[in-house]
Structures are given as structure tokens and as C-alpha cells.
Amino acid sequence: MRRLNRRKTLSLVKELDAFPKVPESYVETSASGGTVSLIAFTTMALLTIMEFSVYQDTWMKYEYEVDKDFSSKLRINIDITVAMKCQYVGADVLDLAETMVASADGLVYEPAIFDLSPQQREWQRMLQLFQSRLQEEHSLQDVVFKSVFKSASTALPPREDDSSQPPDACRIRGHLYVNKVAGNFHITVGKAIPHPRGHAHLAALVNHDSYNFSHRIDHLSFGELVPGIINPLDGTEKIALDHNQMFQYFITIVPTKLQTYKISADTHQFAVTERERVINHAAGSHGVSGIFMKYDLSSLMVTVTEEHMPFWQFFVRLCGIVGGIFSTTGMLHGIGKFIVEIIYCRFRLGAYKPVNSVPFEDGHTDNHVPLLENNTH
């Protein structure tokens, strides 16, 4: 009984076979079919290679939400060189919420030479070129995100020459923490001193002729310091044409969570608008000479996630390629073969050749077309 039931089951399964096998003796091959098969296999191979390259690639997904973190501190990373001696300049941050001077103890003042060496100048030129390309091709930002920890450091390389020139500038670098509210980071004449109504700078002791706020921003970023990220102001250089010149940068900061296969970091992107003018109180251009970076934080947070095509989707797309090419080439070959046979049969020599009627003895005529010209009645 078990064997009988098993045979019935097997016979039932055979009846459900959707892929019946045709004996090889019934299969007819042709040169056209072989040519189409060769084209189909070549196309499938090329598309499979292209699909595999897509499967290996990744892309960045951007999601937006309201930033609910207002209690944490904002880190500012700074590396700026000013064409004045360190004893003449001071840098600090004014918190607009509490109208107090934020601590700038994390900043280091180093005497430096403002003019770059040839190697440093080449580094700056390449950085500025990349900045221009980044403004034209926004998709390059995804490449920057995916290349973190892969590329070389974006910091200014040390001087390769032993210059005997005395330092004529001050390099201000380091980091500091401020509240996540709008503020103003500025570098101006004199060291900052706090007082109950805000703060002031001891500028009276500095000779006016020594004012020179030509500066170079080697690095400026907000949040966690991520190697390989190019920020909008990196490589910026401004030359002051007057002693009383003010440089202003209006910065809008967007909190960003970066999650890639190489790194997971909480950083910040920012957009900047630049403005510079000469201070002339007689002409109505009021202000203080210096470098002012006024920043404000956006209420939106961006989550940038690196994603990859899952294997099941790659497998389904691969099956679609193979099956689609097989079906399409089969239909095209059948249609082409059908059209060729019609044309060949229609214009075959002698297929519609007219034949004269042959009279019979009883007066009737024979209108049948002979198959061969040498046939006789």
C-alpha cells in the first residue's frame, strides 16, 4: 500500500511539472538560434557584472527630524592664523543667551609665519580646488562622508623649509565648548577682559598701525572632530587692504549624525555667508576691526546613514535579468524567423510563376500549376 501511494504521489507531482522535457531528437538547432543565444549570453554576462558592481556600492540616506538635544555643549574646533603678533590679538566667544564670555582656555596661541611654504601653498591650492568642486557637485559630499578615515589628514602640513624669518603672525588653534545657542566667536585687537555688562578688549595699548587682520582659516568645524571631512571654510584666506577692516562670517549650523560602515559620529554641518568692509565712522560704517564668526543653530537634525543593497534584492534583480533576457530574445528570434520565412516564401523563385492553360480534347482547360517545370501530363 505504501509503495502504491508513493507511486500515485510521484505521478501526481509529475503531472504538475511546469517544465516538461523535450527529447533531444525533437529539438532542431539553427545558425540563427545559435547567434541569438550567443548575443543573449553575452548580454547577460555584461548586465550581471554591472549589477554586481551596483550591489557592491553603497549610498547615503538622509533623514530629517527635530533636534531635541539642547542641554549638551557644542564643541568648536579652530585653527586660524592671523597676520598679527600673539600679544596683540585675543579670541573669545560671546554667548548671546547669557551675555557672558565663554571660556577660551582650550585655545593655544603659537607664533607663526603667515606666508606659506611651497608645499603648504600647494596643499591650500588643492583644498580650495576641492571646495570649488564641492560647491558645483553636491553629490561629492556623499563621497566625502564615505571616505572618512580613508583619506589623508586635512590639517595644514608642517613647513618643509627651515625659514630664518621671524614670526609675523599668530596661529590660534584648539577647541572650546559653548552652549547650544547662538553666539559670536571673534578675534580682535587686545586680550579680552570680562566685566558685569559683557566683556571688553584691551585695544588701547596696541598701536593702530599694527592692525592687520589678514587671516587664513586652515580648519573650522563644529561638533566631534572627524578626520577626512572637508568643511566650507577650510583653506579660506583673506587679505586685509586697510588697517580698519572687519571680516564677518554668518554661519548656520545643522546638527548631523553620521553613521557609515567606517564610523559613527555626532558632528555638525554648516553653511556660511561672508562679508567684509572697512570701518569708517565718518562714512557711517561703524564697528570694530577684527574677525567675527556669528553662528546660529538650526532646529532640524540630519541623520546620514550609509546603506547597502540586501542580498535578496540583488538575487531577485539577477533572476529578473536572466529570465527577462531569455524570454525577450526568444520572442524576438521567433518574430524575426517568422518574418523572414514569409518574405522568403513570398519571393521564392517560381512560387507564383504563371503557367499557360493546357486544353483537353473535350474543350476544358487545365489551370493547375505544376510543381516542377519539367512535369508533363
C-alpha positions as CSV (number, residue, x, y, z in Angstrom):
1,M,0.0,0.0,0.0
2,R,2.8,2.4,0.8
3,R,4.5,1.7,-2.5
4,L,1.3,2.2,-4.3
5,N,0.6,5.5,-2.5
6,R,4.1,6.6,-3.2
7,R,3.7,5.9,-7.0
8,K,0.5,7.8,-7.0
9,T,2.1,10.8,-5.3
10,L,5.0,10.7,-7.8
11,S,2.7,10.5,-10.8
12,L,0.7,13.4,-9.4
13,V,3.8,15.5,-8.9
14,K,4.9,14.7,-12.5
15,E,1.6,16.0,-13.8
16,L,2.3,19.3,-12.1
17,D,5.6,19.7,-13.8
18,A,5.7,23.2,-15.4
19,F,9.0,22.5,-17.1
20,P,8.4,19.5,-19.4
21,K,11.5,17.9,-21.0
22,V,11.6,17.7,-24.8
23,P,13.6,14.8,-26.2
24,E,16.8,15.9,-28.0
25,S,15.6,14.1,-31.2
26,Y,12.7,16.5,-31.4
27,V,14.9,19.6,-31.0
28,E,16.1,21.4,-34.1
29,T,19.1,23.7,-34.0
30,S,19.9,26.5,-36.4
31,A,22.6,29.1,-37.0
32,S,20.3,32.0,-36.3
33,G,19.3,30.4,-32.9
34,G,22.9,29.9,-32.0
35,T,23.7,33.5,-32.9
36,V,20.8,34.8,-30.8
37,S,21.9,32.6,-27.9
38,L,25.4,33.9,-28.1
39,I,24.1,37.5,-28.0
40,A,21.8,36.6,-25.1
41,F,24.6,35.0,-23.0
42,T,27.0,38.0,-23.7
43,T,24.3,40.5,-22.7
44,M,23.5,38.5,-19.5
45,A,27.2,38.4,-18.6
46,L,27.6,42.2,-19.0
47,L,24.4,43.0,-17.1
48,T,25.4,40.6,-14.3
49,I,28.8,42.3,-13.9
50,M,27.1,45.7,-13.8
51,E,24.6,44.5,-11.3
52,F,27.3,43.1,-9.1
53,S,29.1,46.4,-9.1
54,V,25.9,48.1,-8.1
55,Y,25.5,45.5,-5.3
56,Q,29.0,46.3,-4.0
57,D,28.4,50.1,-4.0
58,T,26.7,52.0,-1.1
59,W,24.7,55.2,-1.0
60,M,23.8,57.8,1.7
61,K,20.3,58.1,3.0
62,Y,19.3,61.5,4.5
63,E,16.6,61.7,7.2
64,Y,15.4,64.9,9.0
65,E,13.9,65.3,12.4
66,V,13.6,68.0,15.1
67,D,16.7,68.3,17.3
68,K,15.6,67.8,20.9
69,D,19.1,68.0,22.5
70,F,19.6,71.5,23.9
71,S,21.3,70.6,27.2
72,S,24.6,69.4,25.7
73,K,27.6,71.5,24.9
74,L,28.7,72.5,21.4
75,R,32.3,71.9,20.5
76,I,34.1,74.4,18.2
77,N,37.3,73.3,16.5
78,I,39.5,76.1,15.4
79,D,42.8,76.5,13.5
80,I,43.2,80.1,12.3
81,T,46.3,82.1,11.5
82,V,46.1,85.9,11.9
83,A,48.8,88.2,10.4
84,M,49.5,89.9,13.8
85,K,51.6,89.0,16.8
86,C,50.1,86.9,19.5
87,Q,50.4,89.6,22.2
88,Y,48.2,92.0,20.1
89,V,45.2,89.7,19.5
90,G,42.6,87.9,21.6
91,A,39.9,85.3,20.8
92,D,36.8,84.5,22.7
93,V,33.1,83.6,22.4
94,L,30.2,85.7,23.5
95,D,27.2,83.6,24.4
96,L,24.1,85.6,23.3
97,A,21.8,83.7,25.7
98,E,23.7,84.6,28.9
99,T,25.7,87.5,27.5
100,M,28.8,86.1,29.1
101,V,32.3,85.3,27.7
102,A,32.7,81.6,27.2
103,S,35.9,80.1,28.4
104,A,38.6,80.1,25.8
105,D,41.2,78.2,27.8
106,G,41.3,75.4,25.2
107,L,42.8,77.7,22.6
108,V,46.6,77.8,22.0
109,Y,48.4,80.9,20.7
110,E,51.5,80.0,18.6
111,P,53.8,82.5,16.8
112,A,53.9,81.6,13.2
113,I,54.9,82.8,9.7
114,F,51.9,84.0,7.7
115,D,53.4,83.2,4.3
116,L,53.1,79.6,3.4
117,S,55.9,77.4,2.2
118,P,55.7,75.9,-1.4
119,Q,54.4,72.6,-0.1
120,Q,51.8,74.3,2.2
121,R,50.7,76.6,-0.7
122,E,50.2,73.6,-2.9
123,W,48.1,72.0,-0.1
124,Q,46.0,75.1,0.1
125,R,45.5,75.3,-3.6
126,M,44.3,71.7,-3.8
127,L,41.9,72.3,-0.8
128,Q,40.5,75.4,-2.5
129,L,40.0,73.5,-5.7
130,F,38.2,70.8,-3.9
131,Q,36.0,73.4,-2.2
132,S,35.0,74.9,-5.6
133,R,34.2,71.4,-7.0
134,L,32.2,70.6,-3.9
135,Q,30.0,73.7,-4.4
136,E,29.3,72.7,-8.0
137,E,28.8,69.0,-7.5
138,H,26.8,68.4,-4.3
139,S,27.0,64.7,-4.8
140,L,30.7,64.8,-3.9
141,Q,29.6,65.3,-0.3
142,D,28.5,61.6,-0.2
143,V,31.9,60.6,-1.3
144,V,33.4,62.7,1.5
145,F,31.2,61.0,4.0
146,K,32.1,57.5,2.8
147,S,35.8,58.3,2.7
148,V,36.3,59.3,6.3
149,F,39.2,57.6,7.9
150,K,40.4,56.5,4.5
151,S,41.8,59.8,3.1
152,A,44.8,61.7,4.4
153,S,44.6,64.2,7.1
154,T,43.2,67.6,6.0
155,A,45.3,69.5,8.5
156,L,47.9,72.0,7.3
157,P,51.2,70.1,6.8
158,P,54.3,71.4,8.7
159,R,56.8,73.6,6.9
160,E,59.4,71.7,5.0
161,D,61.9,74.6,4.9
162,D,63.9,76.0,7.8
163,S,63.0,79.6,7.4
164,S,65.0,82.1,9.4
165,Q,62.3,84.7,9.0
166,P,61.0,85.9,12.4
167,P,57.3,85.1,13.2
168,D,55.0,87.8,12.0
169,A,51.6,86.1,12.7
170,C,49.7,84.2,15.4
171,R,48.3,80.7,14.9
172,I,45.2,80.2,17.1
173,R,44.2,76.6,17.4
174,G,42.4,74.2,19.7
175,H,38.8,73.7,20.7
176,L,36.3,75.1,23.2
177,Y,32.8,74.2,24.4
178,V,29.8,76.6,24.3
179,N,26.1,76.3,25.0
180,K,23.9,75.2,22.1
181,V,22.6,78.7,21.4
182,A,23.5,81.5,19.0
183,G,26.9,83.1,19.7
184,N,29.7,85.1,18.3
185,F,33.3,83.8,18.1
186,H,35.6,86.7,17.3
187,I,39.3,87.6,17.1
188,T,40.1,91.3,17.6
189,V,42.8,93.6,19.0
190,G,43.7,93.1,22.6
191,K,43.1,90.4,25.2
192,A,39.6,90.0,26.5
193,I,38.6,91.0,30.0
194,P,35.2,90.3,31.5
195,H,33.0,92.8,33.2
196,P,29.4,92.8,34.5
197,R,27.9,94.2,31.3
198,G,29.7,91.8,29.0
199,H,33.3,91.9,28.0
200,A,35.9,94.2,26.6
201,H,39.3,94.0,24.8
202,L,42.4,95.9,25.8
203,A,43.0,97.6,22.5
204,A,44.3,100.9,23.8
205,L,47.7,99.5,24.3
206,V,48.1,98.4,20.7
207,N,49.4,100.8,18.0
208,H,46.9,101.4,15.3
209,D,49.4,100.9,12.5
210,S,50.0,97.3,13.6
211,Y,46.4,96.4,12.8
212,N,46.4,93.7,10.2
213,F,43.5,91.2,10.2
214,S,44.6,89.2,7.1
215,H,43.9,85.7,8.1
216,R,43.9,82.1,6.9
217,I,41.3,79.5,8.1
218,D,43.0,76.2,8.0
219,H,40.2,74.4,9.8
220,L,36.9,75.4,11.4
221,S,34.3,72.8,12.4
222,F,31.6,72.2,15.0
223,G,31.0,69.0,17.0
224,E,33.1,65.9,17.1
225,L,36.3,66.2,15.1
226,V,36.0,63.7,12.2
227,P,39.2,63.2,10.1
228,G,38.6,63.4,6.3
229,I,35.7,65.8,6.4
230,I,36.2,69.0,4.4
231,N,34.3,72.0,5.9
232,P,33.2,75.0,4.0
233,L,35.8,77.4,5.4
234,D,38.8,75.1,5.3
235,G,41.5,76.7,3.2
236,T,40.0,80.2,3.2
237,E,42.5,83.1,3.0
238,K,41.6,86.8,3.3
239,I,44.0,89.7,2.8
240,A,43.1,93.0,4.6
241,L,43.5,96.1,2.4
242,D,43.1,98.5,5.3
243,H,44.1,98.6,9.0
244,N,40.4,99.1,10.0
245,Q,38.9,96.2,8.2
246,M,36.2,93.9,9.5
247,F,35.6,90.3,8.3
248,Q,32.2,88.7,9.1
249,Y,31.1,85.2,8.7
250,F,27.4,84.3,9.3
251,I,27.2,80.6,10.0
252,T,24.1,78.4,10.2
253,I,24.9,75.1,12.0
254,V,22.9,71.9,11.3
255,P,23.4,69.0,13.8
256,T,24.3,65.8,11.9
257,K,24.5,62.2,12.9
258,L,26.9,60.3,10.6
259,Q,26.5,56.6,10.5
260,T,28.7,54.7,8.0
261,Y,30.4,51.4,7.8
262,K,33.6,53.1,9.0
263,I,32.5,55.5,11.6
264,S,29.6,56.6,13.8
265,A,29.9,60.2,15.0
266,D,27.8,63.2,16.1
267,T,29.1,66.1,14.0
268,H,27.7,69.3,12.5
269,Q,27.4,70.6,9.0
270,F,27.2,74.3,8.4
271,A,26.5,76.9,5.7
272,V,28.3,80.3,5.7
273,T,27.9,83.7,4.2
274,E,30.9,86.1,4.1
275,R,31.1,89.8,4.3
276,E,33.9,92.3,4.7
277,R,34.0,96.1,5.0
278,V,36.3,98.9,6.1
279,I,35.4,100.6,9.4
280,N,35.0,104.3,8.7
281,H,32.9,106.1,11.3
282,A,32.8,109.4,9.3
283,A,31.2,107.5,6.4
284,G,28.7,105.7,8.7
285,S,30.5,102.3,8.6
286,H,30.6,101.6,12.3
287,G,32.1,98.6,14.1
288,V,35.3,97.1,15.4
289,S,38.2,95.8,13.3
290,G,38.6,92.1,13.6
291,I,37.3,88.7,12.5
292,F,33.7,87.9,13.6
293,M,32.0,84.5,13.2
294,K,28.4,84.7,14.2
295,Y,26.8,81.3,14.4
296,D,23.3,80.0,15.0
297,L,21.9,76.5,15.3
298,S,19.2,75.0,13.2
299,S,16.2,73.3,14.9
300,L,16.4,70.4,12.5
301,M,18.8,67.5,12.8
302,V,20.1,65.4,9.8
303,T,20.8,61.7,10.1
304,V,23.1,60.5,7.3
305,T,23.2,56.7,7.0
306,E,25.2,54.6,4.6
307,E,23.0,51.9,3.1
308,H,23.8,48.8,1.1
309,M,21.6,46.7,-1.2
310,P,20.4,43.5,0.6
311,F,21.4,40.1,-0.9
312,W,17.8,39.0,-1.5
313,Q,17.2,42.1,-3.6
314,F,20.3,41.5,-5.6
315,F,19.3,37.9,-6.2
316,V,15.8,38.9,-7.4
317,R,17.2,41.5,-9.8
318,L,19.7,38.9,-11.1
319,C,16.9,36.4,-11.7
320,G,14.9,39.2,-13.5
321,I,17.9,39.9,-15.8
322,V,18.4,36.3,-16.7
323,G,14.7,35.4,-17.2
324,G,13.9,38.7,-19.0
325,I,16.7,38.3,-21.5
326,F,15.8,34.6,-22.2
327,S,12.2,35.5,-22.8
328,T,12.9,38.7,-24.8
329,T,15.5,37.1,-27.1
330,G,13.2,34.0,-27.6
331,M,10.3,36.2,-28.7
332,L,12.4,38.4,-30.9
333,H,14.0,35.4,-32.5
334,G,10.6,33.8,-33.2
335,I,9.2,37.0,-34.6
336,G,12.2,37.5,-36.8
337,K,12.2,34.0,-38.1
338,F,8.5,34.2,-38.9
339,I,9.0,37.5,-40.9
340,V,12.0,36.0,-42.7
341,E,10.0,32.9,-43.7
342,I,7.1,34.9,-45.0
343,I,9.4,37.1,-47.1
344,Y,11.4,34.1,-48.4
345,C,8.3,32.1,-49.3
346,R,6.6,35.1,-51.0
347,F,9.6,36.0,-53.2
348,R,10.9,32.5,-53.8
349,L,11.7,31.9,-57.4
350,G,8.9,30.2,-59.2
351,A,6.4,30.3,-56.3
352,Y,3.9,32.4,-58.2
353,K,5.1,31.8,-61.8
354,P,2.2,31.9,-64.3
355,V,1.6,28.8,-66.4
356,N,-0.3,28.7,-69.7
357,S,-3.6,26.6,-69.7
358,V,-3.5,23.2,-71.4
359,P,-6.6,22.4,-73.4
360,F,-8.2,18.9,-73.2
361,E,-9.9,17.1,-76.0
362,D,-13.4,17.8,-74.6
363,G,-12.8,21.6,-74.7
364,H,-11.9,22.1,-71.0
365,T,-8.6,23.6,-69.8
366,D,-6.2,22.6,-67.1
367,N,-5.5,25.5,-64.7
368,H,-3.4,23.6,-62.2
369,V,0.1,24.9,-61.6
370,P,2.7,22.2,-62.0
371,L,5.2,21.7,-59.1
372,L,8.1,21.3,-61.5
373,E,8.6,22.9,-64.9
374,N,9.6,19.6,-66.5
375,N,6.4,17.8,-65.4
376,T,4.3,16.5,-68.2
377,H,0.6,15.5,-68.3
